């Protein structure tokens, strides 16, 4: 315990290391020991009761937290699904509009090609007569 004397917060032993520690219970009677055992048993029972109460509180808090997390998960999932449905609807509408524009351009171009072909055919027929 030589090092213990120099450490802050640690008190040095008052008896030299080769002397046995005084037995505090040497003068204690059997009755005193019985009272100590009962006190220790009461302390253990109180500790167990305290731990059980703490465990119950922790379990209830955990259950509450799990339920809150599940509710939050469901709310967020529903919000995401609504956003996805809105996004899909917007994409379908935009796709439909673009498709209609392309169809219109295609129809216009094919109509122009058909008109040019008729005109060319009519010219060939007139020249050949």
Backbone bond lengths (Angstrom), bond angles and torsions (degrees), N, CA, C in turn:
res aa  C-N    CA-C-N  psi(-1)  N-CA   C-N-CA  omega(-1)  CA-C   N-CA-C  phi
1 X - - - 1.446 - - 1.511 111.30 -
2 X 1.326 116.71 13.40 1.459 121.07 179.21 1.523 109.93 -58.90
3 X 1.337 116.42 -40.94 1.464 120.63 -179.14 1.516 112.02 -70.13
4 X 1.309 117.77 -28.73 1.451 121.67 -177.03 1.515 111.05 -66.12
5 X 1.309 117.83 -28.36 1.467 120.48 -179.52 1.527 110.48 -66.24
6 X 1.304 117.52 -29.24 1.454 120.82 -175.70 1.522 112.90 -93.00
7 X 1.318 118.39 -10.72 1.459 121.11 179.72 1.518 109.91 -83.07
8 X 1.331 117.82 132.65 1.468 119.19 179.04 1.519 110.24 -67.37
9 X 1.325 116.25 142.51 1.451 122.20 176.79 1.515 113.55 83.46
10 X 1.339 118.24 -4.47 1.464 120.25 -179.73 1.521 107.10 -113.16
11 X 1.326 117.01 122.69 1.460 120.94 -179.53 1.520 109.56 -86.40
12 X 1.310 115.45 142.80 1.460 120.60 178.66 1.517 109.44 -76.19
13 X 1.322 115.38 151.37 1.463 120.45 177.89 1.521 108.29 -72.20
14 X 1.331 116.65 145.21 1.453 119.98 -178.51 1.524 112.19 -84.59
15 X 1.321 118.57 -18.90 1.458 120.27 -179.60 1.523 108.98 -106.42
16 X 1.300 117.90 147.18 1.459 120.83 179.27 1.518 110.58 -62.26
17 X 1.348 117.71 155.97 1.460 121.09 -175.84 1.519 113.87 -63.43
18 X 1.313 120.60 -25.45 1.455 119.57 -177.73 1.512 113.17 -83.53
19 X 1.344 118.52 -8.24 1.458 120.95 176.40 1.520 109.12 -90.54
20 X 1.317 118.82 139.44 1.475 119.83 178.40 1.526 110.31 -68.59
21 X 1.306 114.86 151.53 1.462 121.45 176.99 1.517 108.33 -66.49
22 X 1.315 117.02 142.75 1.470 118.16 179.35 1.529 110.12 -66.33
23 X 1.297 117.18 138.80 1.458 123.15 179.53 1.517 107.92 -87.22
24 X 1.297 115.96 106.50 1.456 119.87 -176.03 1.520 112.14 -70.43
25 X 1.294 116.41 -26.01 1.460 119.06 -178.74 1.531 111.67 -92.55
26 X 1.330 117.14 6.91 1.461 119.37 -178.46 1.510 111.16 -62.92
27 X 1.335 116.92 -36.06 1.453 119.03 -179.61 1.505 112.45 -91.32
28 X 1.329 117.51 0.24 1.458 120.31 -177.52 1.514 109.91 -75.93
29 X 1.297 115.62 140.94 1.462 121.19 179.17 1.518 109.01 -87.27
30 X 1.299 115.98 170.31 1.462 121.46 177.34 1.510 111.02 -60.27
31 X 1.339 116.09 -35.56 1.454 120.66 178.92 1.533 110.43 -64.49
32 X 1.335 116.61 -40.87 1.459 120.37 178.00 1.533 110.88 -63.10
33 X 1.314 115.40 -41.58 1.467 119.17 179.05 1.527 111.18 -64.67
34 X 1.327 116.49 -39.59 1.459 119.69 177.25 1.528 110.55 -61.37
35 X 1.330 116.42 -43.01 1.467 120.30 178.53 1.530 110.42 -63.60
36 X 1.321 116.42 -38.51 1.462 120.21 178.39 1.524 110.66 -65.80
37 X 1.333 116.38 -41.58 1.466 119.95 178.23 1.529 111.04 -63.05
38 X 1.329 115.59 -43.27 1.470 119.97 178.77 1.531 109.74 -63.63
39 X 1.330 116.54 -43.31 1.463 119.99 179.22 1.529 110.58 -62.95
40 X 1.338 115.40 -41.38 1.466 119.02 178.62 1.525 110.62 -65.56
41 X 1.320 117.36 -42.31 1.463 121.24 178.24 1.529 110.07 -62.22
42 X 1.350 116.70 -42.17 1.465 119.82 177.04 1.525 110.94 -62.34
43 X 1.335 115.68 -40.63 1.457 120.29 178.69 1.528 110.93 -62.82
44 X 1.325 116.34 -43.03 1.472 120.71 178.76 1.527 109.73 -63.99
45 X 1.340 117.04 -44.59 1.466 120.15 178.65 1.528 111.22 -60.46
46 X 1.326 116.31 -42.99 1.455 120.86 179.08 1.532 110.69 -64.18
47 X 1.322 115.64 -40.04 1.467 119.74 178.32 1.519 110.78 -63.96
48 X 1.327 117.19 -43.97 1.463 121.60 179.25 1.525 109.82 -62.55
49 X 1.311 116.37 -43.49 1.464 120.70 179.26 1.534 110.40 -62.57
50 X 1.319 116.11 -42.49 1.464 120.69 179.03 1.526 110.65 -63.54
51 X 1.327 117.06 -42.90 1.464 121.18 179.43 1.519 110.45 -64.61
52 X 1.316 117.00 -41.67 1.472 119.74 179.05 1.524 110.97 -63.13
53 X 1.328 116.59 -41.37 1.467 119.99 178.16 1.530 110.01 -63.75
54 X 1.319 116.58 -41.76 1.462 120.55 178.63 1.532 110.24 -65.16
55 X 1.340 116.67 -41.57 1.467 120.06 178.44 1.523 110.89 -61.66
56 X 1.312 116.56 -42.34 1.462 120.91 179.26 1.521 110.03 -62.48
57 X 1.318 116.24 -44.99 1.464 120.54 179.26 1.528 110.80 -62.33
58 X 1.315 116.39 -43.86 1.466 120.86 179.55 1.528 110.31 -64.07
59 X 1.336 116.99 -42.75 1.467 120.56 179.53 1.526 110.85 -63.30
60 X 1.339 116.85 -41.21 1.468 119.70 178.49 1.521 110.98 -65.95
61 X 1.333 116.67 -41.53 1.455 120.76 178.86 1.528 110.03 -64.11
62 X 1.339 115.93 -41.23 1.462 119.69 179.12 1.531 110.29 -63.40
63 X 1.318 116.45 -44.77 1.466 120.40 179.45 1.526 110.08 -60.34
64 X 1.329 116.11 -43.42 1.459 120.69 178.50 1.527 110.82 -62.63
65 X 1.322 116.57 -43.05 1.464 120.93 178.88 1.520 111.20 -64.59
66 X 1.333 117.20 -40.13 1.462 120.89 179.15 1.533 109.90 -64.36
67 X 1.323 116.72 -44.28 1.460 120.10 178.98 1.522 111.30 -62.84
68 X 1.331 116.33 -42.45 1.468 119.96 178.35 1.525 110.54 -63.67
69 X 1.320 117.11 -40.50 1.472 120.93 179.58 1.530 110.31 -66.04
70 X 1.332 117.16 -39.09 1.469 120.07 178.48 1.524 110.65 -65.36
71 X 1.340 117.09 -41.28 1.463 120.42 177.91 1.529 110.45 -62.98
72 X 1.327 116.21 -44.62 1.457 120.18 179.14 1.528 110.64 -62.72
73 X 1.329 116.72 -40.20 1.470 121.26 177.68 1.527 110.12 -60.35
74 X 1.321 116.84 -46.86 1.468 120.69 -179.50 1.522 111.04 -62.91
75 X 1.343 116.54 -43.15 1.463 119.70 179.60 1.526 110.97 -62.30
76 X 1.319 116.17 -46.03 1.463 119.58 -179.80 1.530 111.38 -65.87
77 X 1.330 116.09 -38.46 1.465 119.76 178.91 1.529 109.81 -62.92
78 X 1.330 117.11 -44.49 1.466 120.53 178.66 1.526 110.93 -62.86
79 X 1.333 116.38 -41.76 1.467 120.44 178.92 1.527 110.32 -61.92
80 X 1.310 117.29 -42.77 1.469 121.54 179.11 1.528 110.10 -64.93
81 X 1.325 116.56 -41.90 1.474 119.50 179.11 1.523 111.53 -62.79
82 X 1.353 116.13 -39.57 1.470 118.98 178.27 1.524 110.68 -65.90
83 X 1.328 116.35 -41.93 1.463 119.85 178.05 1.522 110.70 -63.10
84 X 1.338 116.76 -41.11 1.454 120.51 178.70 1.524 110.61 -63.64
85 X 1.331 117.24 -44.46 1.467 120.22 179.62 1.525 110.45 -61.64
86 X 1.325 117.42 -41.18 1.463 120.89 177.76 1.523 110.26 -63.37
87 X 1.320 116.36 -44.88 1.465 121.20 179.43 1.524 110.91 -60.47
88 X 1.336 116.62 -45.53 1.472 120.75 -179.95 1.525 109.91 -62.07
89 X 1.319 117.52 -41.83 1.467 120.97 179.65 1.527 110.92 -63.81
90 X 1.319 116.63 -42.65 1.475 120.31 178.34 1.525 109.87 -62.95
91 X 1.327 117.04 -43.56 1.467 120.54 179.99 1.525 110.86 -63.82
92 X 1.309 117.16 -41.01 1.476 119.93 178.59 1.521 110.79 -63.71
93 X 1.331 115.66 -42.89 1.455 119.38 -179.94 1.534 110.45 -64.45
94 X 1.339 116.58 -46.37 1.463 120.02 179.01 1.531 110.99 -63.56
95 X 1.331 116.44 -40.76 1.462 119.91 177.38 1.519 109.99 -61.49
96 X 1.333 116.45 -44.12 1.466 120.52 179.46 1.511 111.76 -61.31
97 X 1.350 116.56 -42.06 1.460 120.04 178.86 1.525 110.78 -64.43
98 X 1.327 116.90 -45.20 1.464 120.13 179.25 1.528 111.07 -65.11
99 X 1.328 115.78 -39.07 1.463 119.48 178.03 1.526 110.30 -62.54
100 X 1.338 115.94 -43.41 1.470 119.70 178.77 1.527 111.13 -62.19
101 X 1.340 117.53 -39.96 1.468 120.46 177.85 1.524 110.99 -64.33
102 X 1.342 115.66 -44.10 1.467 119.29 178.67 1.525 111.19 -64.22
103 X 1.314 116.74 -41.47 1.465 121.06 178.83 1.527 109.85 -61.62
104 X 1.310 115.88 -42.82 1.465 120.68 179.26 1.529 110.75 -63.86
105 X 1.333 116.31 -43.90 1.476 119.98 177.50 1.517 110.63 -63.26
106 X 1.320 116.47 -42.24 1.461 120.81 179.31 1.517 110.86 -62.86
107 X 1.328 115.67 -47.94 1.463 119.71 -179.98 1.524 110.83 -61.38
108 X 1.318 115.91 -40.75 1.462 120.11 178.97 1.531 110.65 -64.55
109 X 1.337 116.36 -44.11 1.470 120.43 -179.49 1.520 110.67 -66.96
110 X 1.307 118.50 -44.45 1.469 120.26 179.74 1.519 110.58 -66.49
111 X 1.340 116.86 -33.99 1.475 120.09 176.14 1.525 110.39 -65.25
112 X 1.330 115.15 -41.62 1.472 118.91 179.03 1.519 110.63 -64.64
113 X 1.323 117.92 -41.13 1.469 121.75 178.44 1.529 109.50 -64.22
114 X 1.309 117.30 -42.86 1.469 121.04 179.52 1.526 110.34 -63.59
115 X 1.344 116.65 -42.17 1.475 119.91 178.73 1.520 110.64 -63.37
116 X 1.317 117.21 -42.89 1.469 121.28 179.95 1.522 110.68 -65.02
117 X 1.321 116.04 -38.70 1.465 119.83 178.81 1.528 110.45 -64.49
118 X 1.340 116.64 -42.38 1.484 120.23 178.46 1.527 110.95 -63.65
119 X 1.316 113.84 -42.23 1.471 117.89 -179.92 1.521 110.33 -63.37
120 X 1.324 116.32 -44.96 1.462 120.80 179.24 1.518 110.15 -63.55
121 X 1.302 118.03 -41.55 1.464 121.62 179.97 1.525 110.23 -65.07
122 X 1.322 115.09 -42.73 1.466 118.31 179.28 1.532 110.99 -62.75
123 X 1.342 116.71 -38.53 1.447 120.66 178.92 1.532 110.37 -65.42
124 X 1.333 116.11 -43.18 1.476 119.83 179.99 1.515 109.36 -63.46
125 X 1.308 117.66 -40.67 1.459 121.07 -179.10 1.531 109.45 -66.11
126 X 1.310 119.45 -42.17 1.464 122.20 179.70 1.531 112.05 -66.47
127 X 1.335 115.53 -38.38 1.457 118.92 179.18 1.519 111.58 -70.16
128 X 1.274 117.47 -30.02 1.440 119.85 -177.52 1.541 111.55 -81.48
129 X 1.271 120.63 -6.95 1.466 121.55 -178.43 1.465 112.13 -94.80
